[in-house]
Amino acid sequence: MTSSPASTPTDTEVEPVPAGARLLHIGLPKTGSTALQHAASRLKKRLREEGVIYPGKGENHHKGTSWLAGLKVGYLPDPTPQELWWLNLKRELDRHESRRGLISFEMICTTNLDGAHRTVDALGDGGRIPVHVTLVLRNFGTFVPSYWQESLKRGNTESLDTYLRRVLKDPATVEASGAFHRRDGYGLLERWSAAVGPENITVIVLDKARPTRLFDTFESMLGLPDGMLRSEPPVGAGANRGMSAAEAALVHRLNEQIVGEWRAAPPEHRNLVHNGVVNRLLSSREPAESEGRLRIPGWAAQSCVEAGRILADSVRSTGVRVVGDLAELERPVPTADDESLAAPDVVPFDFAVEALLGMFARATGWNADHTKPLAQPDTHQSRQ
């Protein structure tokens, strides 16, 4: 697949990758990855009929690509990735070599140059099979606070203000998500251009005015019927809606105690807070307008604009194909006042109940529908 430098086609002008090629979706996080992965995992059979393989049994390819990219799986007791995870995906891709393959994990973008080369080489079988990389970007002023609330799910104890002052210290190397590091001397697009070639990279720029752009572009690149991926919208916690300001404040306070004070291990936090409290809140309720929205404070606005401008210039300089308008990355966004950034003194009653129910369910092993436990609790000790 080739393209003119930094071209900006309409969504319908994106040609499919060649039959048998592997389309590697590397991120960014918080750019619609969950919705895309949800749809692909539930449409596996239809995708295969259309000539596309989405390998594996999970919703995404976190484990298999972590082996290739050299990324730790932090929520497991042993975070070291295993080669078997990748080999399981590889076997399925190899069985259907004539079909296009879709591989998706939004944190692949955080690897270094060696990891990028290793991933491309393995997916392409040493250059025998074409590999095309897709990166999804969004406005920096909305991306950074969104990624902060995502980091709360993993136990981040920093306040939004402290977090922003750290990650925006240098707009050229924004530390949010780890995607923009220069530990190997390369920027994000420079790194992947070196690994796969700029002619084999497509950048998709999200825009609220074009809400279907993400799915439309992937459908075009995979040769799928229009609207196919949108036919399986995520529901409940799988929809991965953003937390309200009040919800984020609650999880942040829990992290300060559970992680900061009690030093809980990542697997414990993931089980009770991420899979318990957060997933229950996101799946069981719609936040009231009074709970507030997460927005950057006024002091961070110019830094986000500058970071977006630097990123846009980097994309242009690499000559990769662009779907959308790079100016969207640096567009100023509404900011929050100091009062709206403060944690609430109280939370709604239903809000607190749902959070406690989520943690109770995870602690006792109840089913997702919260109707009966997976196993009866061991009461032997209490009768002694």
N, C-alpha and C positions, 0 to 999 in steps of 0.2 A: 504494500500500500504506500503510495506517495502522495505528497501534497505540496502546495506552494507555501513559502514561508509565512507563518502567522496569518494564514487565510481565515476568513470569517464566513463560512458558508451558512445558509439557512439549514434548519434541522433536516429538511427533506433531501438535501444535497449530499449527505454523508453516505458514501458507498460502503457496502459490506466488506469486512475483511475476507480474504480468500477462504474458500472451503478447506477445512483441515487446519486452519490457523488457530492459535490460542489468543484470546482476548483477555488481557490481565488488567483487572480493575484494582488500582493500588490506593485509593482514597480520594480526597481527604476524608477523615472522620467528620461527622455532622454535616454531610452534604447529600443526604438521601440514601446512604449505603444500606441501611436496614431495610428500607422499603424495597429497594432493588433486590436484595438478597432474599427477602421474604417471598417476593413474587417468583424469582427463579427457582427457589427450593420447592415451592408448591406446584410449579408448572414443569417439573422435570420430564414427565412423560410427553407432554405436548411439545416441549422444547426439542426433545429427541426426534419426534416426528417431523419437526421443522429443520432438522439438521444441526442441532446445537446440543452439546453435552454440558451439563452443570454437575460435575462429579461430587461424590461423597454423600453422606447421610445427613450432615448438619446443614444449618441455614447458611453458613458461610464457610470459608476455607482458612479459618484462623490457624488451626494447628498445622496443617500441611504446609502452608506458605511460611509459617514461622520457622520451620526447619530450613527452608530454602533461604529465607532472608536473614537468618541468624537472630531472631527475636525471641525473647523469653515469654513464656505464657504465665504471667505473674499471678493469676488466681489459683494455680495448681500448687499442691504441696511441694512438688519438684517442678520448677518452672522451666527446666531444660527441655527444649523441643526434641522430638524423637524422629528419626529418619522414617520409621514405619508410617507415620502420619502422612508424609509426602508420597511414599510408595503406594499407599492405598489409593490416593487420587490419581497417581501416574498410571496405575494398572487400568483404571476405568477410562482415562483419556486414551490410552494406547489401544484399548479394545475398539474404540470408535474413532480411529485416526482420520477417517475421511470427513468427519463432522467438525464443525467449529466448536472450540471449547471455551467456556467462560469460567474464569477463576476470579474470585472476589474476596478481598479482605482489606478493610479501609486503613489498616495500620502498616501495610507493606511500605507505604511512602516514607516511613521513618527509618528504613534501613540505610546503611552506608553504601558506597560504591561497590565494594566487594559483594555485599548482599544482593544488590541490584543485578550485577553480572551473574552471580550464581543462580538467581531466580530465573532470569531470561535464558541462561544456558540450559537449565534443567527443563524448563517448559518447552524450549525449542529443540531439545535433543541435540545440543551442540551445533545449532544452526540449520538443522535439516528441516525443521518445522517453523513457519513464520510466527512471530510473536508481535502483538500490537498492545501497547500500554495505553490505558485511559486514566486520566486524572480529573477529578471534579473539584472545582474551586467555587468559593462564594465570597460575598462582601466581607471584608475584614472586621468591620464594626459590628457585624452580627455573628461572625464566626468565633471570635475570641470569647465573648461571654457564654456562647453556646458550648464551647469546648470546656470552659470552666465547670459548668453544671454537669457535663459528662464526666469530668474527672472526679466529681464528688462520688459517683458510683463506685469508683475504685479507691476511695478513702482519702482523697485530698483534704487537708485540714486548713489550707490557706483561704482567707476571705477573698472575695472578688477583687477588692481594691488592692490587696497585697499581691495577688496573683497577677493582675494587670500591670502593676509597676515592675514586676519581675520579667514577665514575658515580653513587654513592650520596651524594655530598656534600650534595645537596639532594633529599630524597625527593619533592618536588613536581615536579621536572624531571629525572627519572632520565635519564642520558645514554646508556644502553644502547640501541642500534639507531637512535638519532636520532628515534624516533617521538614522544618526549615533550617535545620542545623547545618553547620559547615565543618563538622569534625573531620571530614575527609578532604576538605578543601573545595568541595563542590556545593553549589546550591541545588535545590530540589530538581528543577528541570534540567540543569546541567548534568546532574548525576545520572538521571535516567536516559538522557540523550546519549551520554557516553556508553551506556549499557546496551541500548536497543536501536539507537539512531533516531534523530528528530523526526524523520519521515514516518516513523512507526509509533508516534505518540499523538493522541488526540486529547486536548484539554476542553472540558465542558464547563462553561461559566453559568452558574445558576442565576435565575432572574425571576422574581416574584411575578413579573408581567407575563412570563412564559412558564407556567407551572408544570407543563408536561415535557419540557425540554430533556430532562434526564432520561426518562423512559423512551421518548421518541428517538433520541440519539442511539441508545443501546439497541433498540429494535432495528434501526437502520443498519448499524454496524454488524449485527448478527443475522441480517436478512429475515427478520421476523415480521409477521403481519402487524399492521398498525393497531395499537391498542391492546396487544396481547399481554404485555407486562402489567398494564394498568388494570387488567381484569382480576387481579388478585391483590386488592389493597390490604395492607396490614391492619390488624385490629388489636385492641387492648394494649398491653405493654409492648407488643411487637410493633405498634405504630411509632414507638419511640418519640412521642411528643416531648417538647421541651418542658422542663419544670417551671412552675410559676416562681416568682421571687420568694414567696412564703415557703413553698415546698423545698426550694433550694436551701433556704435558711435553716429549716429543720434538719435536713440531711447534713449540712455543714456542721451544725451543733452536735449531732450524733457522732460525726467523724472526729471532732475535737475531743470528745470523751472516749469513744471506743478505740480509735486509732492513736490519738495524741496522748491520752492519759493512760488508757488500759493496755496499749500496745498490742491490740488484736492482730493476729496474722491475717494476711490477705485472703486466704480461703474462708476464714471465719467471717470477715467483713463482707465478702461477696455473697455468702450464703444468707446472712441475716439482714444486712442493710441493702445491698444491691438487689438480690433476688427476692428479698422479703419486703422491706419497707418501700423501696423505690418502685419496683415492679407493681406492687399492689396499688400505690398511689396513681401511677400512670395508667393502669388498666381499669380502675374502678371509679374514677371520678373525673369531672371536668372542673378545673379551677375557676373560681369566681374572678371577675374583673378586679375586685378589690384586693386580690392577692398579689397583684403587680406583675410586671414583665421584667425579665432580666435585660438590662441595657447597660452600655458602658457609661461611666461618669463623664462629665464634660471635659475633664483634664486629659482623658485618653483619646478624645475624638481625633485630634490632629495626628497623633501617633498611628492610629489605625488607617487614616487616609494615606499617610506616608508609607506604611507597610504595604498597603494595597497597590500603591503606585510602583514601588520597588518590585513587587511580585509581577505586576503587569508588564513592566519593562523587561524582566527576566524571561517571561514567556515569549515576548516579541523577539528578543535577541536570540533565542534558541531555534526559532523557525518552525516550531511544531504547529500542527493544525489546531485551530481554535474554533469551537462552536459557541457562539455568543459574543457578547461585548466585553472586552477586558476592562473598559471604563467602569463596569459594575463593581470591580474589586475595590476601587478607591472612593466610591460614592459616600458622602457623609450620611450618617444615620442619626435618628433621634437619640438623645442622651437622657440619662436619668439624673434627677437632682439628689442631693445628699440625703434627704428625708426618705426617698424611695429605696435607697441603698441600705438603709438600716434594717436590721433583723426585727421582725415583729415581736412585740411583747407576749402576744397570745396567738394561737392558731385556732381555726374553726374546729368545733367539736367533731364533726364528721371526718375531718382531715386527720385528727389525732387517732380516732378509732380505726380508720383504714390503715394507718401506719402500724398500729399495734397488732391488728389482725394479720398483716403481712409478715411481721416478725414472728408472731405466734405460729403461723402456718409453717414457716421454714424451720422453726425450732422443734416442732413436734412431728414434722413429716406428713402433714395433711396434703391431700390431693390439690391440684390446681383449682378445682371447683369448690374447695373448702367444705366438702360434704362428709368425708370420712377419712380417717387416718390411713396412711399406707401400711402401717404396722402399729399394733397396740404398744403403748409405752411400757417400759419395763418397770413394774411396780414392786418387784421382789424386794428391793432394798428398803422400801418404805414400810414393808410389813415385818421387817426383822425386829 
